[in-house]
Amino acid sequence: MIKNGKIIYLTKNEFKLLLALIENPGWVLSRQKLIEKVQGEDFEGYERTIDAHIKNLRKKIEDFPLNPQFIKTVYGIGYKFEAA
């Protein structure tokens, strides 16, 4: 991925997460749905694991990670991608 002319390296999970969000712009995806897309349906870990991946992804792609433009939190439900 390229941001402001610089290459941004994403982990495999960050890439899968971003892809899942971009493929469904404007749609809210639950943490469980995102885990299934990133980790697979057999994942038995804690569903809040996805929050750490979102945090890391925001640091890489957002200009202001604490006030994200692209990856929005929908409290109590999950996350959605909003194109600029």
N, CA, C and O atoms as a Tinker XYZ file with bonds, in Angstrom:
   336  protein
     1  N      0.848000   -1.162000    0.000000    73     2
     2  CA     0.000000    0.000000    0.000000    64     1     3
     3  C      0.894000    1.226000    0.000000    63     2     4     5
     4  O      1.968000    1.222000    0.601000    81     3
     5  N      0.447000    2.273000   -0.676000    73     3     6
     6  CA     1.219000    3.512000   -0.733000    64     5     7
     7  C      0.390000    4.645000   -0.131000    63     6     8     9
     8  O     -0.779000    4.825000   -0.472000    81     7
     9  N      1.015000    5.404000    0.766000    73     7    10
    10  CA     0.374000    6.552000    1.406000    64     9    11
    11  C      1.333000    7.720000    1.335000    63    10    12    13
    12  O      2.465000    7.634000    1.809000    81    11
    13  N      0.881000    8.808000    0.743000    73    11    14
    14  CA     1.702000   10.014000    0.607000    64    13    15
    15  C      3.055000    9.715000   -0.041000    63    14    16    17
    16  O      4.078000   10.276000    0.353000    81    15
    17  N      3.051000    8.834000   -1.030000    73    15    18
    18  CA     4.270000    8.508000   -1.760000    64    17    19
    19  C      5.201000    7.536000   -1.054000    63    18    20    21
    20  O      6.283000    7.237000   -1.560000    81    19
    21  N      4.796000    7.039000    0.108000    73    19    22
    22  CA     5.627000    6.101000    0.858000    64    21    23
    23  C      4.931000    4.745000    0.932000    63    22    24    25
    24  O      3.707000    4.657000    1.025000    81    23
    25  N      5.740000    3.701000    0.887000    73    23    26
    26  CA     5.201000    2.354000    1.000000    64    25    27
    27  C      4.852000    2.071000    2.458000    63    26    28    29
    28  O      5.665000    2.270000    3.360000    81    27
    29  N      3.628000    1.603000    2.664000    73    27    30
    30  CA     3.156000    1.211000    3.991000    64    29    31
    31  C      3.047000   -0.310000    3.992000    63    30    32    33
    32  O      2.350000   -0.888000    3.158000    81    31
    33  N      3.724000   -0.943000    4.911000    73    31    34
    34  CA     3.696000   -2.397000    4.999000    64    33    35
    35  C      2.621000   -2.845000    5.986000    63    34    36    37
    36  O      2.571000   -2.377000    7.124000    81    35
    37  N      1.777000   -3.743000    5.539000    73    35    38
    38  CA     0.725000   -4.291000    6.370000    64    37    39
    39  C      1.013000   -5.758000    6.673000    63    38    40    41
    40  O      1.565000   -6.480000    5.842000    81    39
    41  N      0.637000   -6.182000    7.862000    73    39    42
    42  CA     0.738000   -7.600000    8.169000    64    41    43
    43  C     -0.357000   -8.328000    7.382000    63    42    44    45
    44  O     -1.251000   -7.696000    6.820000    81    43
    45  N     -0.280000   -9.641000    7.348000    73    43    46
    46  CA    -1.283000  -10.435000    6.645000    64    45    47
    47  C     -2.675000  -10.177000    7.229000    63    46    48    49
    48  O     -3.640000  -10.013000    6.482000    81    47
    49  N     -2.778000  -10.141000    8.544000    73    47    50
    50  CA    -4.068000   -9.897000    9.182000    64    49    51
    51  C     -4.567000   -8.477000    8.926000    63    50    52    53
    52  O     -5.760000   -8.274000    8.701000    81    51
    53  N     -3.680000   -7.503000    8.957000    73    51    54
    54  CA    -4.084000   -6.118000    8.671000    64    53    55
    55  C     -4.595000   -6.003000    7.237000    63    54    56    57
    56  O     -5.587000   -5.321000    6.979000    81    55
    57  N     -3.919000   -6.671000    6.311000    73    55    58
    58  CA    -4.347000   -6.628000    4.914000    64    57    59
    59  C     -5.728000   -7.263000    4.748000    63    58    60    61
    60  O     -6.595000   -6.699000    4.080000    81    59
    61  N     -5.933000   -8.439000    5.357000    73    59    62
    62  CA    -7.229000   -9.112000    5.261000    64    61    63
    63  C     -8.336000   -8.265000    5.876000    63    62    64    65
    64  O     -9.446000   -8.197000    5.347000    81    63
    65  N     -8.028000   -7.627000    6.985000    73    63    66
    66  CA    -8.999000   -6.771000    7.659000    64    65    67
    67  C     -9.366000   -5.567000    6.795000    63    66    68    69
    68  O    -10.544000   -5.250000    6.627000    81    67
    69  N     -8.360000   -4.907000    6.255000    73    67    70
    70  CA    -8.609000   -3.758000    5.389000    64    69    71
    71  C     -9.396000   -4.181000    4.158000    63    70    72    73
    72  O    -10.318000   -3.478000    3.744000    81    71
    73  N     -9.053000   -5.299000    3.576000    73    71    74
    74  CA    -9.755000   -5.799000    2.400000    64    73    75
    75  C    -11.231000   -6.063000    2.715000    63    74    76    77
    76  O    -12.111000   -5.696000    1.936000    81    75
    77  N    -11.497000   -6.698000    3.854000    73    75    78
    78  CA   -12.886000   -6.978000    4.249000    64    77    79
    79  C    -13.676000   -5.690000    4.392000    63    78    80    81
    80  O    -14.833000   -5.621000    3.978000    81    79
    81  N    -13.060000   -4.671000    4.973000    73    79    82
    82  CA   -13.751000   -3.395000    5.158000    64    81    83
    83  C    -13.963000   -2.669000    3.830000    63    82    84    85
    84  O    -15.043000   -2.137000    3.575000    81    83
    85  N    -12.932000   -2.650000    2.986000    73    83    86
    86  CA   -13.024000   -1.957000    1.694000    64    85    87
    87  C    -14.040000   -2.626000    0.778000    63    86    88    89
    88  O    -14.720000   -1.950000    0.006000    81    87
    89  N    -14.145000   -3.942000    0.860000    73    87    90
    90  CA   -15.104000   -4.661000    0.008000    64    89    91
    91  C    -16.551000   -4.392000    0.408000    63    90    92    93
    92  O    -17.475000   -4.712000   -0.340000    81    91
    93  N    -16.747000   -3.806000    1.583000    73    91    94
    94  CA   -18.092000   -3.528000    2.087000    64    93    95
    95  C    -18.206000   -2.078000    2.562000    63    94    96    97
    96  O    -18.545000   -1.840000    3.721000    81    95
    97  N    -17.928000   -1.102000    1.686000    73    95    98
    98  CA   -17.923000    0.303000    2.121000    64    97    99
    99  C    -19.291000    0.737000    2.642000    63    98   100   101
   100  O    -20.326000    0.468000    2.032000    81    99
   101  N    -19.264000    1.416000    3.786000    73    99   102
   102  CA   -20.490000    1.920000    4.373000    64   101   103
   103  C    -21.256000    0.900000    5.195000    63   102   104   105
   104  O    -22.163000    1.269000    5.940000    81   103
   105  N    -20.912000   -0.373000    5.075000    73   103   106
   106  CA   -21.593000   -1.434000    5.829000    64   105   107
   107  C    -20.867000   -1.662000    7.142000    63   106   108   109
   108  O    -19.637000   -1.678000    7.188000    81   107
   109  N    -21.626000   -1.837000    8.194000    73   107   110
   110  CA   -21.041000   -2.124000    9.492000    64   109   111
   111  C    -20.795000   -3.623000    9.584000    63   110   112   113
   112  O    -21.704000   -4.428000    9.378000    81   111
   113  N    -19.553000   -3.987000    9.896000    73   111   114
   114  CA   -19.180000   -5.390000   10.065000    64   113   115
   115  C    -18.897000   -5.625000   11.544000    63   114   116   117
   116  O    -18.106000   -4.909000   12.157000    81   115
   117  N    -19.546000   -6.625000   12.101000    73   115   118
   118  CA   -19.344000   -6.950000   13.515000    64   117   119
   119  C    -17.925000   -7.471000   13.731000    63   118   120   121
   120  O    -17.252000   -7.905000   12.796000    81   119
   121  N    -17.498000   -7.418000   14.969000    73   119   122
   122  CA   -16.184000   -7.968000   15.303000    64   121   123
   123  C    -16.126000   -9.441000   14.922000    63   122   124   125
   124  O    -15.124000   -9.911000   14.383000    81   123
   125  N    -17.203000  -10.166000   15.203000    73   123   126
   126  CA   -17.237000  -11.593000   14.894000    64   125   127
   127  C    -17.077000  -11.836000   13.396000    63   126   128   129
   128  O    -16.336000  -12.731000   12.988000    81   127
   129  N    -17.762000  -11.050000   12.580000    73   127   130
   130  CA   -17.671000  -11.204000   11.123000    64   129   131
   131  C    -16.250000  -10.893000   10.646000    63   130   132   133
   132  O    -15.719000  -11.585000    9.777000    81   131
   133  N    -15.642000   -9.862000   11.209000    73   131   134
   134  CA   -14.273000   -9.510000   10.827000    64   133   135
   135  C    -13.292000  -10.599000   11.246000    63   134   136   137
   136  O    -12.362000  -10.917000   10.504000    81   135
   137  N    -13.492000  -11.167000   12.420000    73   135   138
   138  CA   -12.625000  -12.261000   12.863000    64   137   139
   139  C    -12.739000  -13.444000   11.912000    63   138   140   141
   140  O    -11.731000  -14.058000   11.563000    81   139
   141  N    -13.954000  -13.767000   11.492000    73   139   142
   142  CA   -14.146000  -14.872000   10.556000    64   141   143
   143  C    -13.403000  -14.610000    9.255000    63   142   144   145
   144  O    -12.807000  -15.526000    8.689000    81   143
   145  N    -13.430000  -13.373000    8.776000    73   143   146
   146  CA   -12.765000  -13.036000    7.516000    64   145   147
   147  C    -11.248000  -13.009000    7.658000    63   146   148   149
   148  O    -10.532000  -13.324000    6.707000    81   147
   149  N    -10.747000  -12.631000    8.846000    73   147   150
   150  CA    -9.308000  -12.505000    9.052000    64   149   151
   151  C     -8.691000  -13.793000    9.596000    63   150   152   153
   152  O     -7.692000  -14.278000    9.066000    81   151
   153  N     -9.279000  -14.339000   10.638000    73   151   154
   154  CA    -8.695000  -15.491000   11.327000    64   153   155
   155  C     -9.290000  -16.826000   10.896000    63   154   156   157
   156  O     -8.683000  -17.876000   11.107000    81   155
   157  N    -10.475000  -16.790000   10.294000    73   155   158
   158  CA   -11.158000  -18.021000    9.914000    64   157   159
   159  C    -12.247000  -18.360000   10.921000    63   158   160   161
   160  O    -12.243000  -17.874000   12.052000    81   159
   161  N    -13.167000  -19.192000   10.496000    73   159   162
   162  CA   -14.318000  -19.534000   11.335000    64   161   163
   163  C    -13.944000  -20.374000   12.553000    63   162   164   165
   164  O    -14.713000  -20.432000   13.513000    81   163
   165  N    -12.795000  -21.018000   12.535000    73   163   166
   166  CA   -12.380000  -21.889000   13.636000    64   165   167
   167  C    -11.655000  -21.144000   14.750000    63   166   168   169
   168  O    -11.253000  -21.757000   15.739000    81   167
   169  N    -11.481000  -19.826000   14.605000    73   167   170
   170  CA   -10.773000  -19.032000   15.611000    64   169   171
   171  C    -11.511000  -19.108000   16.941000    63   170   172   173
   172  O    -12.718000  -18.874000   17.002000    81   171
   173  N    -10.784000  -19.436000   18.001000    73   171   174
   174  CA   -11.404000  -19.586000   19.315000    64   173   175
   175  C    -10.914000  -18.560000   20.320000    63   174   176   177
   176  O    -11.118000  -18.730000   21.522000    81   175
   177  N    -10.273000  -17.502000   19.854000    73   175   178
   178  CA    -9.772000  -16.475000   20.757000    64   177   179
   179  C    -10.833000  -15.453000   21.120000    63   178   180   181
   180  O    -12.016000  -15.619000   20.822000    81   179
   181  N    -10.389000  -14.420000   21.755000    73   179   182
   182  CA   -11.231000  -13.341000   22.239000    64   181   183
   183  C    -11.606000  -12.425000   21.078000    63   182   184   185
   184  O    -10.741000  -12.025000   20.299000    81   183
   185  N    -12.884000  -12.094000   20.958000    73   183   186
   186  CA   -13.339000  -11.305000   19.804000    64   185   187
   187  C    -12.801000   -9.881000   19.808000    63   186   188   189
   188  O    -12.777000   -9.231000   18.763000    81   187
   189  N    -12.370000   -9.386000   20.957000    73   187   190
   190  CA   -11.823000   -8.026000   21.014000    64   189   191
   191  C    -10.399000   -7.965000   20.427000    63   190   192   193
   192  O     -9.815000   -6.886000   20.327000    81   191
   193  N     -9.858000   -9.106000   20.048000    73   191   194
   194  CA    -8.560000   -9.141000   19.380000    64   193   195
   195  C     -8.582000   -8.247000   18.146000    63   194   196   197
   196  O     -7.576000   -7.631000   17.795000    81   195
   197  N     -9.735000   -8.184000   17.498000    73   195   198
   198  CA    -9.853000   -7.398000   16.270000    64   197   199
   199  C     -9.594000   -5.918000   16.548000    63   198   200   201
   200  O     -9.124000   -5.196000   15.668000    81   199
   201  N     -9.897000   -5.462000   17.768000    73   199   202
   202  CA    -9.675000   -4.063000   18.131000    64   201   203
   203  C     -8.194000   -3.689000   18.036000    63   202   204   205
   204  O     -7.854000   -2.591000   17.595000    81   203
   205  N     -7.326000   -4.596000   18.449000    73   203   206
   206  CA    -5.881000   -4.343000   18.368000    64   205   207
   207  C     -5.439000   -4.232000   16.916000    63   206   208   209
   208  O     -4.614000   -3.384000   16.578000    81   207
   209  N     -5.987000   -5.086000   16.060000    73   207   210
   210  CA    -5.645000   -5.015000   14.636000    64   209   211
   211  C     -6.149000   -3.700000   14.025000    63   210   212   213
   212  O     -5.456000   -3.083000   13.217000    81   211
   213  N     -7.344000   -3.279000   14.410000    73   211   214
   214  CA    -7.897000   -2.009000   13.914000    64   213   215
   215  C     -7.011000   -0.849000   14.359000    63   214   216   217
   216  O     -6.710000    0.048000   13.571000    81   215
   217  N     -6.598000   -0.871000   15.623000    73   215   218
   218  CA    -5.738000    0.189000   16.157000    64   217   219
   219  C     -4.438000    0.282000   15.358000    63   218   220   221
   220  O     -4.018000    1.374000   14.974000    81   219
   221  N     -3.807000   -0.861000   15.109000    73   219   222
   222  CA    -2.552000   -0.878000   14.352000    64   221   223
   223  C     -2.767000   -0.428000   12.907000    63   222   224   225
   224  O     -1.948000    0.304000   12.351000    81   223
   225  N     -3.852000   -0.863000   12.314000    73   223   226
   226  CA    -4.162000   -0.484000   10.938000    64   225   227
   227  C     -4.409000    1.013000   10.831000    63   226   228   229
   228  O     -3.930000    1.654000    9.896000    81   227
   229  N     -5.149000    1.575000   11.779000    73   227   230
   230  CA    -5.400000    3.017000   11.777000    64   229   231
   231  C     -4.099000    3.802000   11.872000    63   230   232   233
   232  O     -3.938000    4.818000   11.196000    81   231
   233  N     -3.168000    3.340000   12.706000    73   231   234
   234  CA    -1.879000    4.029000   12.841000    64   233   235
   235  C     -1.148000    4.096000   11.502000    63   234   236   237
   236  O     -0.415000    5.047000   11.228000    81   235
   237  N     -1.355000    3.089000   10.684000    73   235   238
   238  CA    -0.648000    3.020000    9.404000    64   237   239
   239  C     -1.344000    3.789000    8.284000    63   238   240   241
   240  O     -0.670000    4.390000    7.447000    81   239
   241  N     -2.683000    3.783000    8.249000    73   239   242
   242  CA    -3.355000    4.370000    7.086000    64   241   243
   243  C     -4.026000    5.717000    7.349000    63   242   244   245
   244  O     -4.295000    6.464000    6.408000    81   243
   245  N     -4.295000    6.033000    8.598000    73   243   246
   246  CA    -4.991000    7.281000    8.912000    64   245   247
   247  C     -3.990000    8.395000    9.188000    63   246   248   249
   248  O     -2.924000    8.153000    9.755000    81   247
   249  N     -4.338000    9.625000    8.783000    73   247   250
   250  CA    -3.515000   10.779000    9.130000    64   249   251
   251  C     -3.634000   11.097000   10.613000    63   250   252   253
   252  O     -2.653000   11.481000   11.250000    81   251
   253  N     -4.831000   10.937000   11.162000    73   251   254
   254  CA    -5.100000   11.184000   12.577000    64   253   255
   255  C     -5.817000    9.960000   13.156000    63   254   256   257
   256  O     -7.048000    9.927000   13.189000    81   255
   257  N     -5.066000    8.962000   13.609000    73   255   258
   258  CA    -5.661000    7.709000   14.063000    64   257   259
   259  C     -6.707000    7.854000   15.179000    63   258   260   261
   260  O     -7.619000    7.034000   15.283000    81   259
   261  N     -6.574000    8.892000   16.009000    73   259   262
   262  CA    -7.549000    9.082000   17.078000    64   261   263
   263  C     -8.843000    9.715000   16.574000    63   262   264   265
   264  O     -9.858000    9.708000   17.271000    81   263
   265  N     -8.802000   10.255000   15.380000    73   263   266
   266  CA    -9.985000   10.814000   14.728000    64   265   267
   267  C    -10.022000   10.266000   13.298000    63   266   268   269
   268  O     -9.807000   11.006000   12.338000    81   267
   269  N    -10.296000    8.968000   13.166000    73   267   270
   270  CA   -10.157000    8.304000   11.863000    64   269   271
   271  C    -11.136000    8.803000   10.809000    63   270   272   273
   272  O    -12.292000    9.116000   11.092000    81   271
   273  N    -10.634000    8.863000    9.599000    73   271   274
   274  CA   -11.420000    9.296000    8.447000    64   273   275
   275  C    -11.992000    8.090000    7.694000    63   274   276   277
   276  O    -13.082000    8.176000    7.127000    81   275
   277  N    -11.275000    6.983000    7.684000    73   275   278
   278  CA   -11.646000    5.835000    6.872000    64   277   279
   279  C    -12.298000    4.702000    7.676000    63   278   280   281
   280  O    -13.368000    4.218000    7.306000    81   279
   281  N    -11.665000    4.282000    8.763000    73   279   282
   282  CA   -12.182000    3.162000    9.544000    64   281   283
   283  C    -12.907000    3.722000   10.759000    63   282   284   285
   284  O    -12.288000    4.211000   11.705000    81   283
   285  N    -14.224000    3.641000   10.711000    73   283   286
   286  CA   -15.069000    4.208000   11.758000    64   285   287
   287  C    -15.546000    3.124000   12.707000    63   286   288   289
   288  O    -15.848000    2.006000   12.289000    81   287
   289  N    -15.611000    3.459000   13.976000    73   287   290
   290  CA   -16.162000    2.569000   14.987000    64   289   291
   291  C    -17.661000    2.807000   15.084000    63   290   292   293
   292  O    -18.114000    3.949000   15.159000    81   291
   293  N    -18.418000    1.738000   15.083000    73   291   294
   294  CA   -19.853000    1.812000   15.340000    64   293   295
   295  C    -20.033000    1.136000   16.695000    63   294   296   297
   296  O    -20.058000   -0.091000   16.798000    81   295
   297  N    -20.159000    1.959000   17.725000    73   295   298
   298  CA   -20.131000    1.469000   19.096000    64   297   299
   299  C    -21.174000    0.394000   19.349000    63   298   300   301
   300  O    -22.341000    0.520000   18.979000    81   299
   301  N    -20.709000   -0.665000   19.992000    73   299   302
   302  CA   -21.565000   -1.783000   20.341000    64   301   303
   303  C    -21.809000   -2.762000   19.205000    63   302   304   305
   304  O    -22.436000   -3.802000   19.406000    81   303
   305  N    -21.310000   -2.431000   17.989000    73   303   306
   306  CA   -21.564000   -3.307000   16.843000    64   305   307
   307  C    -20.262000   -3.764000   16.191000    63   306   308   309
   308  O    -19.993000   -4.964000   16.122000    81   307
   309  N    -19.447000   -2.813000   15.710000    73   307   310
   310  CA   -18.226000   -3.185000   15.015000    64   309   311
   311  C    -17.595000   -1.993000   14.306000    63   310   312   313
   312  O    -17.456000   -0.914000   14.881000    81   311
   313  N    -17.219000   -2.205000   13.053000    73   311   314
   314  CA   -16.500000   -1.183000   12.301000    64   313   315
   315  C    -17.033000   -1.083000   10.878000    63   314   316   317
   316  O    -17.627000   -2.024000   10.352000    81   315
   317  N    -16.805000    0.087000   10.264000    73   315   318
   318  CA   -17.159000    0.255000    8.860000    64   317   319
   319  C    -16.110000    1.116000    8.175000    63   318   320   321
   320  O    -15.400000    1.894000    8.813000    81   319
   321  N    -16.031000    0.958000    6.862000    73   319   322
   322  CA   -15.086000    1.734000    6.054000    64   321   323
   323  C    -15.863000    2.812000    5.317000    63   322   324   325
   324  O    -16.886000    2.539000    4.690000    81   323
   325  N    -15.366000    4.037000    5.401000    73   323   326
   326  CA   -15.958000    5.148000    4.674000    64   325   327
   327  C    -14.904000    5.709000    3.729000    63   326   328   329
   328  O    -13.839000    6.160000    4.152000    81   327
   329  N    -15.222000    5.670000    2.452000    73   327   330
   330  CA   -14.306000    6.220000    1.449000    64   329   331
   331  C    -14.340000    7.743000    1.525000    63   330   332   333
   332  O    -15.383000    8.343000    1.785000    81   331
   333  N    -13.200000    8.346000    1.298000    73   331   334
   334  CA   -13.104000    9.822000    1.345000    64   333   335
   335  C    -13.761000   10.444000    0.147000    63   334   336
   336  O    -13.777000   11.668000    0.018000    81   335
